[in-house]
């Protein structure tokens, strides 16, 4: 398999996401990946009223928490890197976020499109630029950092 940046690695349905991501309900924030190359991925998060966070955020005015949008960006970045054959089964740990901003509220019924681009990777340390939009409007953007470890998901 050629890992050139432009190579189309294909989409991932929920089963494909579950084969790569160590996350599970209620913390899995990616429903599918619609585009994927070696350095870029586009994921989808469908926000429904059934999300556990809406029980307390906020009763009578459900708003999807910004930190969960940030987590979704990190998870799409993780899928980008953990989907490589040499990283299958490994874990990636979130180590930081820079230049985080939220611009739009996300509510039940919205679909978040998360675009992640790998900016830097060295010795398992990764830097990913992520942008989350709803209907073309910027909802959240951030540069996230994580470390891929030799530790294996169980």
DSSP file (Angstrom, degrees, kcal/mol; ACC not computed):
  #  RESIDUE AA STRUCTURE BP1 BP2  ACC     N-H-->O    O-->H-N    N-H-->O    O-->H-N    TCO  KAPPA ALPHA  PHI   PSI    X-CA   Y-CA   Z-CA
    1    1 A X              0   0    0      0, 0.0     2,-0.5     0, 0.0     0, 0.0   0.000 360.0 360.0 360.0 130.1    0.0    0.0    0.0
    2    2 A X        -     0   0    0      1,-0.1     5,-0.0     2,-0.0     0, 0.0  -0.749 360.0-161.2 -86.3 125.7    1.3    3.4   -1.0
    3    3 A X        +     0   0    0     -2,-0.5    -1,-0.1    34,-0.0     6,-0.0  -0.085  33.8 149.4 -99.7  34.8    1.0    6.0    1.8
    4    4 A X    >   -     0   0    0      1,-0.1     3,-1.7     2,-0.1    34,-0.6  -0.392  59.2-114.1 -64.8 147.4    1.4    9.0   -0.3
    5    5 A X  T 3  S+     0   0    0      1,-0.3    34,-0.7    33,-0.1    33,-0.3   0.783 114.2  50.5 -55.0 -31.0   -0.6   12.0    1.0
    6    6 A X  T 3  S+     0   0    0     31,-0.1    -1,-0.3    32,-0.1     2,-0.1   0.587  80.5 117.9 -87.2  -9.2   -3.0   12.1   -2.0
    7    7 A X    <   -     0   0    0     -3,-1.7     2,-0.7     1,-0.1    31,-0.4  -0.376  65.9-130.7 -63.3 128.6   -3.9    8.4   -1.8
    8    8 A X        -     0   0    0      1,-0.2    29,-0.2    29,-0.1    -1,-0.1  -0.718  23.4-176.3 -81.2 115.1   -7.6    7.9   -1.2
    9    9 A X        -     0   0    0     27,-3.3    28,-0.2    -2,-0.7    -1,-0.2   0.495  41.9-122.1 -90.5  -4.9   -7.8    5.3    1.7
   10   10 A X        -     0   0    0     26,-0.8    -1,-0.2     2,-0.0    25,-0.1   0.077  30.5 -60.5  87.5 162.7  -11.6    5.3    1.4
   11   11 A X        -     0   0    0     23,-0.2     2,-0.4    -3,-0.1    23,-0.2  -0.207  40.2-137.6 -75.9 169.3  -14.4    6.0    3.9
   12   12 A X  B     -A   33   0A   0     21,-2.8    21,-2.6    23,-0.1     2,-0.1  -0.994   9.3-155.6-128.4 124.6  -15.2    4.2    7.1
   13   13 A X     >  -     0   0    0     -2,-0.4     4,-2.4    19,-0.2     5,-0.2  -0.242  49.8 -80.8 -80.7-175.1  -18.6    3.3    8.2
   14   14 A X  H  > S+     0   0    0      1,-0.2     4,-2.6     2,-0.2     5,-0.2   0.866 133.5  53.1 -60.5 -35.7  -19.3    2.8   12.0
   15   15 A X  H  > S+     0   0    0      2,-0.2     4,-1.6     1,-0.2    -1,-0.2   0.905 109.3  48.9 -65.8 -39.7  -17.8   -0.7   11.9
   16   16 A X  H  > S+     0   0    0      2,-0.2     4,-0.9     1,-0.2    -2,-0.2   0.901 111.2  49.9 -64.1 -40.7  -14.7    0.7   10.3
   17   17 A X  H >X S+     0   0    0     -4,-2.4     4,-3.3     1,-0.2     3,-1.0   0.934 110.4  50.1 -61.5 -46.1  -14.5    3.4   12.9
   18   18 A X  H 3< S+     0   0    0     -4,-2.6    -1,-0.2     1,-0.3    -2,-0.2   0.795 104.3  59.1 -65.0 -28.4  -14.9    0.9   15.7
   19   19 A X  H 3< S+     0   0    0     -4,-1.6    -1,-0.3    -5,-0.2    -2,-0.2   0.757 120.3  26.8 -69.9 -23.6  -12.2   -1.3   14.3
   20   20 A X  H << S+     0   0    0     -3,-1.0    69,-0.3    -4,-0.9    -2,-0.2   0.838 107.2  73.9-104.5 -48.6   -9.7    1.6   14.7
   21   21 A X     <  -     0   0    0     -4,-3.3    70,-0.1    -5,-0.2     7,-0.0  -0.429  60.0-153.5 -74.4 139.2  -10.9    3.8   17.5
   22   22 A X        +     0   0    0     -2,-0.1    -1,-0.1    70,-0.1   132,-0.1   0.620  67.6 102.8 -81.5 -12.2  -10.5    2.6   21.1
   23   23 A X        +     0   0    0      4,-0.1     2,-0.3    52,-0.1    -2,-0.1  -0.341  48.1 180.0 -73.6 150.8  -13.5    4.8   22.1
   24   24 A X    >   -     0   0    0     -2,-0.1     3,-2.6     1,-0.0     4,-0.3  -0.890  36.5 -24.1-139.8 170.5  -17.0    3.4   22.8
   25   25 A X  T 3  S+     0   0    0      1,-0.3     4,-0.1    -2,-0.3    -1,-0.0  -0.306 122.1  20.6 -54.7 137.6  -20.4    4.7   23.8
   26   26 A X  T 3  S+     0   0    0      2,-0.1    -1,-0.3    -3,-0.0    26,-0.1  -0.930 131.0  43.5 -96.9  16.7  -21.0    7.2   25.3
   27   27 A X  S <  S+     0   0    0     -3,-2.6     2,-0.6     2,-0.0    -2,-0.2   0.461  77.8 108.4-105.1   0.2  -17.6    8.7   24.4
   28   28 A X        -     0   0    0     -4,-0.3    -2,-0.1     1,-0.1    44,-0.1  -0.685  42.0-178.9 -76.2 121.4  -17.3    7.9   20.7
   29   29 A X        +     0   0    0     -2,-0.6     2,-0.4    42,-0.1    -1,-0.1   0.188  55.1  77.5-109.3  14.4  -17.8   11.2   18.9
   30   30 A X        -     0   0    0      1,-0.1    15,-0.2    15,-0.1     3,-0.1  -0.985  45.7-179.8-129.7 122.8  -17.4   10.0   15.3
   31   31 A X  S    S-     0   0    0     13,-3.1     2,-0.3    -2,-0.4   -14,-0.2   0.783  71.8 -18.5 -89.1 -30.9  -20.2    8.2   13.4
   32   32 A X  E     - B   0  44A   0     12,-1.2    12,-2.8   -19,-0.1     2,-0.5  -0.978  53.4-125.6-166.3 163.0  -18.4    7.8   10.1
   33   33 A X  E     -AB  12  43A   0    -21,-2.6   -21,-2.8    -2,-0.3    10,-0.3  -0.987  19.7-176.8-117.9 122.3  -15.5    9.0    8.1
   34   34 A X  E    S+     0   0A   0      8,-2.3     2,-0.3    -2,-0.5   -23,-0.2   0.682  70.6  24.3 -96.2 -19.2  -16.5   10.1    4.6
   35   35 A X  E     + B   0  42A   0      7,-1.2     7,-2.3   -25,-0.1     2,-0.3  -0.996  65.2 172.5-144.3 143.9  -13.0   11.0    3.2
   36   36 A X  E     + B   0  41A   0     -2,-0.3   -27,-3.3     5,-0.2   -26,-0.8  -0.909   7.7 158.6-158.0 126.3   -9.6    9.7    4.2
   37   37 A X        -     0   0    0      3,-3.1   -29,-0.1    -2,-0.3   -31,-0.1  -0.677  60.7 -85.4-125.3-174.0   -6.0   10.1    2.8
   38   38 A X  S    S+     0   0    0    -34,-0.6   -33,-0.1   -31,-0.4   -32,-0.1   0.792 127.5  23.9 -65.7 -26.7   -2.7    9.6    4.7
   39   39 A X  S    S+     0   0    0    -34,-0.7    79,-2.7     1,-0.1     2,-0.3   0.454 121.2  47.9-120.5  -2.7   -2.8   13.2    5.9
   40   40 A X  E     + C   0 117A   0     77,-0.2    -3,-3.1   -35,-0.2     2,-0.3  -0.991  51.3 176.2-141.9 148.3   -6.4   14.3    5.9
   41   41 A X  E     -BC  36 116A   0     75,-2.2    75,-2.9    -2,-0.3     2,-0.5  -0.992  15.8-153.5-147.5 149.9   -9.8   12.9    7.1
   42   42 A X  E     -BC  35 115A   0     -7,-2.3    -8,-2.3    -2,-0.3    -7,-1.2  -0.983  21.5-175.3-125.3 118.3  -13.3   14.2    7.2
   43   43 A X  E     -BC  33 114A   0     71,-3.0    71,-3.1    -2,-0.5     2,-0.4  -0.739  15.0-140.5-113.1 161.8  -15.6   12.7    9.9
   44   44 A X  E     -BC  32 113A   0    -12,-2.8   -13,-3.1    -2,-0.3   -12,-1.2  -0.973  10.3-172.0-123.7 134.7  -19.3   13.1   10.7
   45   45 A X  E     - C   0 112A   0     67,-2.3    67,-3.1    -2,-0.4     2,-0.6  -0.981  12.5-154.4-123.6 116.0  -20.9   13.4   14.1
   46   46 A X  E     - C   0 111A   0     -2,-0.5     2,-0.6    65,-0.2    65,-0.2  -0.817  12.5-147.9 -89.6 121.1  -24.7   13.2   14.1
   47   47 A X        +     0   0    0     63,-2.6    62,-3.0    -2,-0.6     2,-0.3  -0.808  22.1 177.9 -95.3 119.4  -26.0   15.1   17.2
   48   48 A X    >   -     0   0    0     -2,-0.6     3,-1.8    60,-0.2    60,-0.1  -0.831  43.1-116.1-119.1 158.8  -29.2   13.6   18.6
   49   49 A X  T 3  S+     0   0    0     -2,-0.3     5,-0.1     1,-0.3    59,-0.1   0.693 109.7  72.5 -64.0 -17.7  -31.3   14.5   21.6
   50   50 A X  T 3   +     0   0    0      3,-0.1    -1,-0.3     4,-0.0     2,-0.1   0.481  66.7 121.9 -77.8  -2.6  -30.5   11.0   23.0
   51   51 A X    X   -     0   0    0     -3,-1.8     3,-1.5     1,-0.1     4,-0.3  -0.395  69.2-130.2 -61.0 134.7  -26.9   12.1   23.7
   52   52 A X  G >  S+     0   0    0      1,-0.3     3,-1.5     2,-0.2     4,-0.3   0.800 102.2  68.0 -57.7 -29.5  -26.2   11.6   27.5
   53   53 A X  G >> S+     0   0    0      1,-0.3     3,-1.3     2,-0.2     4,-1.2   0.778  86.7  67.9 -63.3 -26.1  -24.8   15.1   27.8
   54   54 A X  G <4 S+     0   0    0     -3,-1.5    -1,-0.3     1,-0.3    -2,-0.2   0.631  80.4  76.6 -74.1 -11.0  -28.2   16.7   27.2
   55   55 A X  G <4 S+     0   0    0     -3,-1.5    -1,-0.3    -4,-0.3     4,-0.2   0.826 119.8  10.8 -63.9 -28.6  -29.5   15.4   30.5
   56   56 A X  T <4 S+     0   0    0     -3,-1.3     2,-0.3    -4,-0.3    -2,-0.2   0.414 106.5  90.9-129.1   1.2  -27.5   18.2   32.1
   57   57 A X  S  < S-     0   0    0     -4,-1.2     6,-1.7     1,-0.3    -1,-0.2  -0.681 118.7 -31.6-132.4  79.2  -26.3   20.5   29.4
   58   58 A X    >   -     0   0    0      4,-0.4     3,-2.3    -2,-0.3    -1,-0.3   0.690  63.7-142.8-122.6 140.0  -28.8   22.2   29.6
   59   59 A X  T 3  S+     0   0    0      1,-0.3    -1,-0.1    -3,-0.2    -4,-0.1  -0.357  99.3  11.8 -56.9 129.8  -32.3   21.0   30.6
   60   60 A X  T 3  S+     0   0    0     -2,-0.1    -1,-0.3    -3,-0.1     2,-0.0   0.226 133.8  51.8  85.8 -15.5  -34.8   22.9   28.6
   61   61 A X  S <  S-     0   0    0     -3,-2.3     2,-0.2    -7,-0.1    -2,-0.1  -0.490  78.1-160.5-150.0  72.0  -32.0   24.3   26.3
   62   62 A X        +     0   0    0     -2,-0.0     2,-0.4    46,-0.0    -4,-0.4  -0.389  15.5 172.7 -66.2 123.6  -29.9   21.4   24.9
   63   63 A X        -     0   0    0     -6,-1.7     2,-0.3    -2,-0.2    44,-0.2  -0.999  35.2-121.1-130.0 127.3  -26.5   22.6   23.7
   64   64 A X        -     0   0    0     42,-3.4    42,-0.4    -2,-0.4     5,-0.1  -0.530  41.8-107.4 -67.7 125.6  -23.8   20.2   22.6
   65   65 A X    >>  -     0   0    0     -2,-0.3     4,-1.2     1,-0.1     3,-0.9  -0.259  15.3-135.7 -61.3 136.6  -20.7   20.9   24.9
   66   66 A X  H 3> S+     0   0    0      1,-0.3     4,-2.2     2,-0.2     3,-0.2   0.850 104.2  60.3 -58.2 -36.8  -17.8   22.6   23.2
   67   67 A X  H 3> S+     0   0    0      1,-0.2     4,-2.1     2,-0.2    -1,-0.3   0.811 101.8  53.9 -65.0 -27.5  -15.3   20.3   24.8
   68   68 A X  H <> S+     0   0    0     -3,-0.9     4,-2.1     2,-0.2    -1,-0.2   0.821 105.9  52.1 -75.8 -29.9  -17.1   17.4   23.1
   69   69 A X  H  X S+     0   0    0     -4,-1.2     4,-2.0    -3,-0.2    -2,-0.2   0.910 110.0  49.5 -65.5 -41.3  -16.6   19.1   19.7
   70   70 A X  H  X S+     0   0    0     -4,-2.2     4,-2.2     1,-0.2    -2,-0.2   0.916 110.2  50.4 -61.6 -43.2  -12.9   19.5   20.6
   71   71 A X  H  X S+     0   0    0     -4,-2.1     4,-2.6     1,-0.2    -1,-0.2   0.889 107.0  54.7 -61.6 -39.8  -12.9   15.7   21.5
   72   72 A X  H  X S+     0   0    0     -4,-2.1     4,-2.3     2,-0.2    -1,-0.2   0.899 107.3  50.2 -61.6 -40.5  -14.5   14.9   18.1
   73   73 A X  H  X S+     0   0    0     -4,-2.0     4,-2.2     1,-0.2    -2,-0.2   0.938 111.7  48.0 -61.2 -46.5  -11.7   16.8   16.3
   74   74 A X  H  X S+     0   0    0     -4,-2.2     4,-2.5     1,-0.2    -2,-0.2   0.887 110.5  52.2 -62.6 -38.8   -9.1   14.9   18.3
   75   75 A X  H  X S+     0   0    0     -4,-2.6     4,-2.6     2,-0.2    -1,-0.2   0.893 108.3  49.2 -67.6 -38.9  -10.9   11.6   17.5
   76   76 A X  H  X S+     0   0    0     -4,-2.3     4,-1.9     2,-0.2    -1,-0.2   0.915 112.5  49.3 -65.3 -40.5  -10.9   12.2   13.8
   77   77 A X  H  X S+     0   0    0     -4,-2.2     4,-1.6     1,-0.2    -2,-0.2   0.902 110.8  50.5 -61.3 -40.5   -7.2   13.1   14.0
   78   78 A X  H  X S+     0   0    0     -4,-2.5     4,-3.7     1,-0.2     5,-0.3   0.900 107.7  51.9 -64.1 -41.5   -6.7    9.9   15.9
   79   79 A X  H  X S+     0   0    0     -4,-2.6     4,-1.3     1,-0.2    -1,-0.2   0.871 106.0  56.9 -61.4 -36.0   -8.5    7.9   13.3
   80   80 A X  H  < S+     0   0    0     -4,-1.9    -1,-0.2    -5,-0.2    -2,-0.2   0.921 119.3  28.7 -59.3 -46.2   -6.3    9.4   10.7
   81   81 A X  H >< S+     0   0    0     -4,-1.6     3,-1.4     1,-0.2    -2,-0.2   0.883 119.7  51.8 -86.9 -42.0   -3.1    8.2   12.4
   82   82 A X  H 3< S+     0   0    0     -4,-3.7     7,-0.2     1,-0.3     8,-0.2   0.670  97.6  70.5 -71.8 -14.5   -4.4    5.0   14.1
   83   83 A X  T 3< S+     0   0    0     -4,-1.3    -1,-0.3    -5,-0.3     2,-0.2   0.554  75.7 103.0 -77.6  -7.5   -5.8    3.8   10.8
   84   84 A X  S X> S-     0   0    0     -3,-1.4     3,-1.8     1,-0.1     4,-0.8  -0.510  83.7-120.0 -75.5 145.8   -2.3    3.2    9.5
   85   85 A X  G >4 S+     0   0    0      1,-0.3     3,-0.7     2,-0.2    -1,-0.1   0.855 112.4  54.4 -56.4 -38.1   -1.2   -0.4    9.4
   86   86 A X  G 34 S+     0   0    0      1,-0.2    -1,-0.3     3,-0.0    -4,-0.1   0.662 114.0  42.0 -71.7 -14.4    1.8    0.2   11.7
   87   87 A X  G X4 S+     0   0    0     -3,-1.8     3,-2.3    -6,-0.2    -1,-0.2   0.421  78.6 133.0-111.2  -0.5   -0.5    1.8   14.3
   88   88 A X  T << S+     0   0    0     -4,-0.8    -5,-0.1    -3,-0.7     3,-0.1  -0.281  79.7  11.7 -57.1 130.6   -3.5   -0.6   14.3
   89   89 A X  T 3  S+     0   0    0      1,-0.3    64,-3.1   -69,-0.3    -1,-0.3   0.274 101.6 119.6  86.8 -11.4   -4.5   -1.5   17.8
   90   90 A X  E <   -D  152   0A   0     -3,-2.3     2,-0.3    62,-0.2    -1,-0.3  -0.297  60.4-120.4 -80.0 170.3   -2.3    1.2   19.4
   91   91 A X  E     -D  149   0A   0     60,-1.3    58,-3.0    58,-0.6     2,-0.4  -0.864  13.7-155.2-111.5 147.4   -3.6    4.0   21.6
   92   92 A X  E     -D  148   0A   0     -2,-0.3     2,-0.5    56,-0.2    56,-0.3  -0.990  11.0-154.2-120.1 129.2   -3.3    7.7   21.1
   93   93 A X  E     -D  147   0A   0     54,-2.6    54,-2.4    -2,-0.4     2,-0.2  -0.906  20.0-120.2-109.6 129.7   -3.5   10.0   24.1
   94   94 A X  E     +D  146   0A   0     -2,-0.5    52,-0.3    52,-0.2     3,-0.1  -0.466  34.5 172.8 -63.1 125.1   -4.6   13.6   23.9
   95   95 A X  E     -     0   0A   0     50,-3.0     2,-0.3     1,-0.4    51,-0.2   0.541  53.5 -27.5-116.6 -11.2   -1.7   15.8   25.1
   96   96 A X  E     -D  145   0A   0     49,-1.5    49,-2.9     2,-0.0    -1,-0.4  -0.949  42.1-137.2 173.2 167.5   -2.9   19.4   24.3
   97   97 A X  E     -D  144   0A   0     -2,-0.3     2,-0.3    47,-0.2    47,-0.2  -0.990  17.9-173.6-145.8 136.6   -4.9   21.8   22.3
   98   98 A X  E     +D  143   0A   0     45,-3.1    45,-2.7    -2,-0.3    -2,-0.0  -0.887  64.9  16.7-126.5 158.3   -4.0   25.3   21.0
   99   99 A X  E    S+     0   0A   0     -2,-0.3     2,-0.4    43,-0.2    -1,-0.2   0.865  77.8 174.4  50.2  45.5   -5.9   28.0   19.2
  100  100 A X  E     +     0   0A   0     -3,-0.2     2,-0.3    42,-0.2    42,-0.2  -0.676   2.1 166.3 -84.4 132.7   -9.3   26.6   20.2
  101  101 A X  E     -D  141   0A   0     40,-2.2    40,-2.1    -2,-0.4     2,-0.4  -0.996  25.1-152.8-147.0 146.6  -12.3   28.7   19.4
  102  102 A X  E     +D  140   0A   0     -2,-0.3    38,-0.3    38,-0.2    37,-0.1  -0.959  18.7 166.6-116.5 135.2  -16.0   28.1   19.3
  103  103 A X        +     0   0    0     36,-2.2     2,-0.3    -2,-0.4    36,-0.2   0.564  60.4  33.3-124.1 -16.1  -18.1   30.1   16.9
  104  104 A X  S    S-     0   0    0     35,-1.1    -1,-0.3    33,-0.1     2,-0.2  -0.999  74.1-117.1-148.1 139.3  -21.6   28.5   16.7
  105  105 A X        -     0   0    0     -2,-0.3     2,-0.4    -3,-0.1   -40,-0.1  -0.493  25.5-147.1 -72.1 147.5  -23.8   26.5   19.1
  106  106 A X        +     0   0    0    -42,-0.4   -42,-3.4    -2,-0.2     2,-0.3  -0.972  21.4 178.4-117.7 132.7  -24.5   22.9   18.1
  107  107 A X    >   -     0   0    0     -2,-0.4     3,-2.2   -44,-0.2   -60,-0.2  -0.820  41.5 -65.4-130.3 165.5  -27.9   21.5   19.1
  108  108 A X  T 3  S+     0   0    0    -46,-0.3   -60,-0.2    -2,-0.3     3,-0.1  -0.242 120.6  35.0 -53.2 138.1  -29.8   18.2   18.6
  109  109 A X  T 3  S+     0   0    0    -62,-3.0    -1,-0.3     1,-0.4     2,-0.1   0.137  90.9 119.9  99.7 -17.7  -30.5   17.6   14.9
  110  110 A X    <   -     0   0    0     -3,-2.2   -63,-2.6   -63,-0.1     2,-0.5  -0.459  54.2-145.7 -77.3 152.5  -27.2   19.1   13.8
  111  111 A X  E     -C   46   0A   0    -65,-0.2     2,-0.5    -2,-0.1    24,-0.5  -0.986  12.8-148.8-117.0 121.1  -24.6   17.2   11.8
  112  112 A X  E     -C   45   0A   0    -67,-3.1   -67,-2.3    -2,-0.5     2,-0.6  -0.782   3.3-156.7 -93.4 128.0  -21.1   18.2   12.6
  113  113 A X  E     -CE  44 133A   0     20,-2.9    20,-2.5    -2,-0.5     2,-0.6  -0.926  12.0-163.3-102.1 121.7  -18.5   17.8    9.7
  114  114 A X  E     -CE  43 132A   0    -71,-3.1   -71,-3.0    -2,-0.6     2,-0.5  -0.927   5.8-168.8-114.1 116.3  -15.0   17.5   11.1
  115  115 A X  E     -CE  42 131A   0     16,-3.0    16,-2.3    -2,-0.6     2,-0.4  -0.911   8.6-175.3-105.2 126.9  -12.0   18.1    8.9
  116  116 A X  E     -CE  41 130A   0    -75,-2.9   -75,-2.2    -2,-0.5     2,-0.4  -0.976   7.2-171.9-126.0 134.7   -8.7   17.1   10.3
  117  117 A X  E     -CE  40 129A   0     12,-2.5    12,-2.6    -2,-0.4     2,-0.6  -0.991  24.8-128.7-127.7 127.3   -5.3   17.6    8.7
  118  118 A X  E     + E   0 128A   0    -79,-2.7    10,-0.2    -2,-0.4     3,-0.1  -0.626  29.5 174.1 -73.9 116.1   -2.0   16.1   10.0
  119  119 A X  E     +     0   0A   0      8,-2.8     2,-0.3    -2,-0.6     9,-0.2   0.822  63.8   4.6 -91.0 -36.9    0.4   19.0   10.3
  120  120 A X  E     + E   0 127A   0      7,-1.6     7,-2.5     2,-0.0     2,-0.3  -0.998  54.5 179.4-153.2 142.8    3.3   17.3   12.0
  121  121 A X  E     + E   0 126A   0     -2,-0.3     2,-0.3     5,-0.2     5,-0.2  -0.946  13.5 156.5-148.1 125.7    4.3   13.8   13.1
  122  122 A X  E >  S- E   0 125A   0      3,-2.4     3,-2.3    -2,-0.3    -2,-0.0  -0.908  71.1 -18.1-154.0 121.7    7.5   12.8   14.8
  123  123 A X  T 3  S-     0   0    0     -2,-0.3     3,-0.1     1,-0.3    -2,-0.0   0.851 128.1 -48.5  52.3  40.7    8.3    9.8   17.0
  124  124 A X  T 3  S+     0   0    0      1,-0.3    24,-3.0    23,-0.1     2,-0.5   0.322 111.1 121.1  85.7  -9.3    4.6    9.2   17.7
  125  125 A X  E <   -EF 122 147A   0     -3,-2.3    -3,-2.4    22,-0.2     2,-0.4  -0.790  43.9-170.4 -89.5 127.1    3.9   12.9   18.6
  126  126 A X  E     -EF 121 146A   0     20,-3.0    20,-1.8    -2,-0.5     2,-0.4  -0.915  18.8-162.6-123.9 144.1    1.2   14.3   16.2
  127  127 A X  E     -EF 120 145A   0     -7,-2.5    -8,-2.8    -2,-0.4    -7,-1.6  -0.996  16.6-176.3-124.5 125.8   -0.2   17.8   15.6
  128  128 A X  E     -EF 118 144A   0     16,-2.9    16,-2.9    -2,-0.4     2,-0.5  -0.978  19.6-146.2-127.9 133.1   -3.5   18.0   13.8
  129  129 A X  E     -EF 117 143A   0    -12,-2.6   -12,-2.5    -2,-0.4     2,-0.4  -0.872  27.0-171.7 -95.1 127.1   -5.5   21.0   12.7
  130  130 A X  E     -EF 116 142A   0     12,-3.3    12,-2.2    -2,-0.5     2,-0.4  -0.947  16.6-172.5-127.1 144.9   -9.2   20.5   12.9
  131  131 A X  E     -EF 115 141A   0    -16,-2.3   -16,-3.0    -2,-0.4     2,-0.5  -0.997   6.7-163.3-133.5 127.5  -12.2   22.4   11.8
  132  132 A X  E     +EF 114 140A   0      8,-3.6     7,-3.2    -2,-0.4     8,-1.9  -0.954  15.3 177.6-113.6 127.4  -15.8   21.5   12.8
  133  133 A X  E     -EF 113 138A   0    -20,-2.5   -20,-2.9    -2,-0.5     2,-0.4  -0.898  22.0-155.0-127.4 156.3  -18.7   23.0   10.8
  134  134 A X  E >  S- F   0 137A   0      3,-2.4     3,-2.3    -2,-0.3   -22,-0.1  -0.986  86.0 -17.7-129.4 120.5  -22.5   22.7   10.7
  135  135 A X  T 3  S-     0   0    0    -24,-0.5     3,-0.1    -2,-0.4    -1,-0.1   0.866 129.8 -52.3  50.3  41.0  -24.2   23.5    7.5
  136  136 A X  T 3  S+     0   0    0      1,-0.2     2,-0.4   -23,-0.0    -1,-0.3   0.366 113.4 119.9  81.2  -4.9  -21.0   25.2    6.3
  137  137 A X  E <  S- F   0 134A   0     -3,-2.3    -3,-2.4     1,-0.0     2,-0.3  -0.784  71.3-111.2 -95.4 135.4  -20.8   27.5    9.4
  138  138 A X  E     + F   0 133A   0     -2,-0.4    -5,-0.2    -5,-0.2     3,-0.1  -0.460  41.1 166.6 -64.1 125.3  -17.7   27.3   11.6
  139  139 A X  E     -     0   0A   0     -7,-3.2   -36,-2.2     1,-0.4   -35,-1.1   0.750  64.9  -8.3-105.8 -40.9  -18.6   25.7   14.9
  140  140 A X  E     -DF 102 132A   0     -8,-1.9    -8,-3.6   -38,-0.3    -1,-0.4  -0.986  55.2-175.3-157.2 146.1  -15.2   24.9   16.4
  141  141 A X  E     +DF 101 131A   0    -40,-2.1   -40,-2.2    -2,-0.3     2,-0.3  -0.992  16.4 151.1-143.7 150.2  -11.6   24.9   15.3
  142  142 A X  E     - F   0 130A   0    -12,-2.2   -12,-3.3    -2,-0.3     2,-0.6  -0.984  42.8-122.8-167.1 157.9   -8.4   23.9   17.1
  143  143 A X  E     -DF  98 129A   0    -45,-2.7   -45,-3.1    -2,-0.3     2,-0.3  -0.976  39.8-166.6-107.3 118.2   -4.9   22.5   16.8
  144  144 A X  E     -DF  97 128A   0    -16,-2.9   -16,-2.9    -2,-0.6     2,-0.4  -0.783   9.1-156.6-110.6 152.0   -4.8   19.3   18.8
  145  145 A X  E     +DF  96 127A   0    -49,-2.9   -50,-3.0    -2,-0.3   -49,-1.5  -0.962  17.6 163.0-126.1 141.9   -1.8   17.3   19.9
  146  146 A X  E     -DF  94 126A   0    -20,-1.8   -20,-3.0    -2,-0.4     2,-0.5  -0.978  28.3-129.9-152.2 165.4   -1.6   13.6   20.8
  147  147 A X  E     -DF  93 125A   0    -54,-2.4   -54,-2.6    -2,-0.3     2,-0.5  -0.975  13.3-142.9-123.1 126.5    0.9   10.9   21.3
  148  148 A X  E     -D   92   0A   0    -24,-3.0   -56,-0.2    -2,-0.5     2,-0.2  -0.766  27.7-165.9 -85.0 127.7    0.6    7.4   19.8
  149  149 A X  E     -D   91   0A   0    -58,-3.0   -58,-0.6    -2,-0.5   -25,-0.0  -0.667  34.5-120.0-112.4 167.0    1.9    4.8   22.2
  150  150 A X  E    S+     0   0A   0     -2,-0.2    -1,-0.1   -60,-0.1    -2,-0.0   0.590  80.3 115.1 -77.9 -11.6    2.9    1.2   22.0
  151  151 A X  E     -     0   0A   0    -60,-0.2   -60,-1.3     1,-0.1     2,-0.3  -0.346  64.9-132.8 -60.0 140.2    0.2    0.5   24.5
  152  152 A X  E     -D   90   0A   0    -62,-0.2   -62,-0.2     1,-0.0     2,-0.1  -0.759   9.1-118.5-103.0 142.4   -2.5   -1.7   22.9
  153  153 A X              0   0    0    -64,-3.1   -62,-0.0    -2,-0.3    -1,-0.0  -0.484 360.0 360.0 -69.8 146.8   -6.3   -1.1   23.1
  154  154 A X              0   0    0     -2,-0.1    -1,-0.1  -132,-0.1  -132,-0.0   0.413 360.0 360.0-104.2 360.0   -8.1   -4.0   24.8
